[in-house]
């Protein structure tokens, strides 16, 4: 078979796909492809996760993905294994959805190299490789392709196809967005672009395809996340300015946005997670000049410390104070605590010897709401879960001295007998040092 033959097989769905990495990117894509009629093998080293998937239990909170997983397993199109070499000989398309975390030196390529070393153990002739992970610019050109060509003695774009097709899904909306979002296809050449385009049209024949180079695809993904991250940083800086002028940033932002199409300032709050907080570093580490990216990172990362300092300003020392933290995940409706600013806040409070109690309705191992609200000194709304909108009565009767709302979920009038402060709100008359 040739790459042109593979292209025809893709169009007829006569293919077998291997997805390496079954996290929050790889697992949704696996189930969607399986539901679309493609035979999919998922690979992950976590046997506990694989057993959960075999039993149609999503290993993390995502109701639409749970439904998609159940359907995929019922159709009999989705299989999971721990070793790629168990099935790679029979695979037509290999998709890498492995993690690319950061370390003290920048990008940690450990998982990428491990996956590539497995891939080169087989004959890649007439196979198609899709890089789905977030990668720094030139990773495909300078690392992935040279390694594959060196180890296999094959020519990329001739003997095997390869394209960088970054994911851009939002946790909790992965299934919907896999079907609906335009797909960025950064193929090494025309045949690789054709393979990528035809492959993603299996999911949705009307899916819009945006073509670029591999480096262009890598950079476009980073631009997407960095733009959002910098927007959040700017909003958080507005919040700090509002505090200095004894005003309320969330109210002022709503006023600035209202009826004004050129203004879409987000409400201040924590900005983090496994993508937003690290993707800018992929670019910033490759420069020697000061950048907006590094400034935004410093500002967003400083907000948990800023809040602890504000609590000390309002209440005195937090030593031995019972503090109820509501929310530990990095975003609403998620159980993901990776690079969560709420977790950083918790760690800082503990370092000040505060008696910290954490409740998150999505995160296993946290305490119940009733337990954390047993006579706390301070309550912090750290994640804007929709469930917290209904706990005003619980907060009013818990006996706390201060409610600190990172996300402006409530209003001062909701708590007539308790001091209430929002992030980005002046606190000149809100001292509760008693």
Secondary structure, DSSP 8 states (H G I E B T S, - for coil): --HHHHHHHHHTT--EEEEE--STTHHHHHHHHHHTT-EEEEE-S-HHHHHHHHTT--SSS-HHHHHHHHHHHHHT-EEEES-GGGTGGG-SEEEE-----EETTEE--HHHHHHHHHHTTS--TT-EEEE-S---TTHIIIIIHHHHHHHH---BTTTBEEEE------TT-HHHHHHHS-EEEEESSHHHHHHHHHHHHHH-TT--EEEE-HHHHHHHHHHHHHHHHHHHHHHHHHHHHHHHTT-BHHHHHHHHHTT-TT----------STTHHHHHHHHHTT-SS--HHHHHHHHHHHHHHHHHHHHHHHHS--TT-EEEEE--SSSTT----TT-HHHHHHHHHHHTT-EEEEE-TTSTT---HHHHTSS-SEEEE-S--GGGGG-HHHHHTS--SEEEETT--S-GGG-TTSEEEETTB--TT-----
